[in-house]
Amino acid sequence: MGFPKEIKVIGDDGKPSMKLEGDSLFVCCTDGIYSKNIIADSEWEPYAFQGYPWESPQTIVGYSYTTLLKLQFYDVDEVRFFDGATYIIDKTNKNDGITIGSFININTNRSTPVDTNGQFAPFNDSLFAHEYGHYIQSQRSGLGYLFSHGLPSLLSAFRNKNKKACHNGGSYKAHNVFWTEIDANEKAADYFIRKGYLQKWTYSSTHPTY
């Protein structure tokens, strides 16, 4: 099966790093030559295997999910890179995401967040920022991530779908206040503030940090 549509892939330098030709996806190497390969010798490579082997289980699962399922059967619109993570963005009528290792798969009906210079800025969108927190969980939990955070989060997403919950006097989507999600928000907020990307976490109305 060929790729369903053109995928816009932006590298760290803000320039396109992939192109579609017929049914084949070509990846731009560092020397500017396009090769028919999704990983090897490409800009994707240093991001795809960040933290390997400490994060090897989730890296393998995330890579497999992204390249064998997401890119083949779904309408992926953009691939972006940010601080070690790979964002695979699908413009849909939904707003949700799943992060497996360094692979952050986003479904969104909003525009891709950018900063004042037009550079990709996931910290400027609550969903993109939250999912980065899961990537930090992966980095810190290492080999145990899938069982300590991944599976509990996935089960909560299924069990609490369309459910509401009270938390700190407010009403939230039940999954959004499950412990793995609050922990992801806390880690993302700490990272983005510490790095100077944000002055404060402004997404507590949907993604609380405690």
N, C-alpha and C positions, 0 to 999 in steps of 0.2 A: 504494500500500500504506500502511495506517495504522500507527501505532506499536503494537507488540505488547502493551505493558503500561504502567502508570503509571511514570514516571521521577521519582525524587526528586532534585531539584536544590537544593543549598544554596549560598547566596551568602556573601560575606565576613562579613555580619552575622549569620550563623547561621540566617537565615530562608529558607523555600522561595522560589525565584525562578522556578519554572516550574509549570505545571499541564497536565494532559491533559484534553481535553474531546472526547469522541467519538473521531474519528480524527485530530484536529489537536492539535499541540503549541503551547501558548501560552506566550510568554516575558514575564516581568514586567519592565516598564520601571522606571526610577528613580522615576517618579511613582506607581507602584503600579498602573498600567493594564496589563492584559494585551493583548499584540498577537500576531497569528498570524504569527510570524516567528522563525526560529531564531537569527538573529544581530543584525540591525539594531535599534538602540534598546534593547538589552537589556543585562543585567549581563554576559552572555557576551562582548560586543563587545570590551571592553578587554583581555580575556584571549586571545581568538581571534587577534588581530592584534598581539600583543606582538612587538617586534623587527622589524616589517615596515618597510622592505623588506630589511634585512640578513639576515633569516631567511625571505625570501619563498618559496623553493622548498619547504622543509619545512613552512612554514605552509600553503601551498596544498594540498600532499599530505595533511598531517595533518587539515586541515579537511574535505577531500573524503572521506577515509577515515572520519572520525568521523560526519559528517552524512549522507553518501550511502550508507554501508555499515553502519557499526556501529549507528547509531540506527534504521535501517530494518529490518535483518534479524536483529539480535541482541537478547537480553533485557537491555538496560541497566537497572540498578537504581538507580544514583545518579550524579550529576555533582557534583563538588566542585571548589573553587578554592583554590589555595595559591600564594602568592608568584609570580604570573605564569603558573602552569601550570593547565591544566584536566584534572582526573582524571575519566575516564569509567569507571565501575566496574560490572562484571558479576559477580554472585555465582554461581559455578559450582563444579564439583568439581576445578578446576585452579588452579594458581598460576603465572601468567606475565603478561607485559606487553609492550607495544610502544609506544614513544614516538616520535612524529614531530613535530618542532618543539616547540610548547608543549602538544600534545595527548598526554596519557598515558592509554593504554587498558589497564585492569587487569582480568584474570580472577582471581578469588580465592575460596577456600572459607573465608576468615577474615573476621572482623568488620572493619568500616571503622575504621581507627585514629583514636583521639581522645585529647586530653589530659585532665588532671584536671578541666577546666572543660567537657568535652564538645565542645570545638572540634576540627575536623578536624586531625589531626596526622600527616601521612605519614611523618615522621621516626621514628615509633614502630612502624613495620613495615618489615622488611628489603626486601621487594619494592617497596613504595611509595617508600621512600627511594632505592633503587637506580635506579628509573626516573626520579626527579627528576635524578639525575646525568646521564642522557642529555639532559634538557632543558638542563642547563648546557652540555653539549657543543655543543648546537645554538646556544646564545647566543654561544659563543666561536668556533665554526667558521664561523658565518654561511652565506654562499652556498655554501660547499663541503661543508656538513655531510652531505648525502645520500651523497656519494661518499667522503668521508674517514672517516665513522663509521657512517652509516645502513646502507649496503649491506654493508660488511664485517660488521657485527653481525648483519644479517638472514641472510647466507650462513652465518655461524657457527652461528646457531640451527638452521638446516636441516641442516647437515653434522654437527653434533655432538649432534643430538637423541638422547637415551638413551645417550650416551657418557659415560664417566668419565675423569678425568685426575688425575694426581698434581701437586700444586703446593705448594711450601714444606713438604713432608713430610706433606701431608694429601690426602685424596681428595675431589674436587669433581665436580660436573657439568662436563663439558668446556667447555660454552659459558660457564659462569660465570667461567672463568679465561682466556677469550679477552681480548686486550688492550683491546678497546673496553669490555668489561664491567668490568675492573679499573679502567680510567681513569674510568668513570662512578662507581664506588664511591668512588674517591679524591676526585673533585670533589664528590660529595654529602656525604661525611664532612667535607671542609673547609668547605663551605657551612654545614651544620647546626651544626657546632661553633663556627664563627666567629660565627654569628648567635645563638648561645646556646640553640638548640633541643636540642642534645645536649652532654653533657660529653665523651663519647668514642664512637667507632664500635664498636658491640657485635655487628656482624653478620658478622664475619670468618670465621665457621665456614661460611657459605654464600656470602658476598659479600666476598672479600678486597680490600684496598686496595693490595696490592703483590704 
